[in-house]
Amino acid sequence: MAVQATDSALAGSSAPPAARRDRLRFLRNRKTATGLAILALFALLAVAGEWLAPHDPSAMSDDVLQPPSLAHPFGTTQTGQDIFSQVLVGTRGVLVVGLVAGVCATVLSVLVGVSAGFLGGVADELLSAFSNIFLVIPGLPLIIIIASFLPDSSDLLIALVISLTAWAWGARVLRAQTLSLRGRDYVQAARATGESTWRIIVFEILPNLTAVIASGFVGTVIFAVLSEITLAFIGVADISHWNWGTILFWAQSNQALGQGAWWWFVPAGLCIALLGTALSLINFGIDEFVNPRLRTSTARVRGAARMRVGFTPVARTPHRDTGAAGATGDSGAAKETEGTLS
């Protein structure tokens, strides 16, 4: 009994770490960890950018078109404005637009897509037609038209406009996935036990759509960030609010490339590229976490890389040992023959 109790105690103590390792497999992925680290850095700059900025981003000075230095790490503009302060302060607007648009578009896509796929019938046809209308509407031209007619195009308002044009594709994907899930055995069992429709959707359907929803959210954030920067770059958005697109707008308007002031547009461009890379890495990590085929192929590639390190294992035949064993066997057989003859 004591042995059984000890074994059960050991089994119980070893189970939680295994479960925790399984839950943390997503965070242990190198792509996911790198993307989250870069995104956390930009989030910190978005929160504390105004306090970390050494100068007022709109303040002019006598340091005109100065290259990067200790006083101005990213250089200055032709009016003496500090570009490093502009990048820090402009981070908040980019992330606010991306996250708000991503959340709103994801909520709309989940409501329309999952409802259409699960309910079916007339509701499916109406919701699918509604999403198809927004799917064929060109998003960026519509955003430009709406933003140009708005009296005050703030970051939140632009985020809402972007979300209204970015939810249709995610809704189509979720509808297709829900159509394949509603015929599964566990969903039919939940219906047979008398579960309500909303409970089946929340506790049976949505948990199996988590990866698709997360991937759609990341893609929408990337689209929203690029749309916000594009609107600021072409002058449609309010250029008095600093963001990375506003920096590029003023650099292009004042012909920074022609003047050789590469420091005016390179930092903002690198920040855009880093943020897009971080979101893409997180998206790749989600795919590898959910898709077993991607996990298997990644593990095989890593295993093959480890096998090539060091000496190549070679199977050797022990000739001497075989000969000695054969001689021993022959002598033993001779002894048995002599004993039989005697």
Salt bridges, closest charged atoms under 4 A:
ASP22 OD1 - ARG25 NH1 2.62
GLU50 OE2 - ARG92 NH1 3.42
ASP63 OD2 - HIS72 NE2 3.13
ASP82 OD1 - HIS72 ND1 2.89
ASP124 OD1 - ARG175 NE 2.70
GLU195 OE1 - ARG199 NE 3.06
ASP238 OD2 - HIS241 NE2 3.61
GLU288 OE2 - LYS31 NZ 2.82
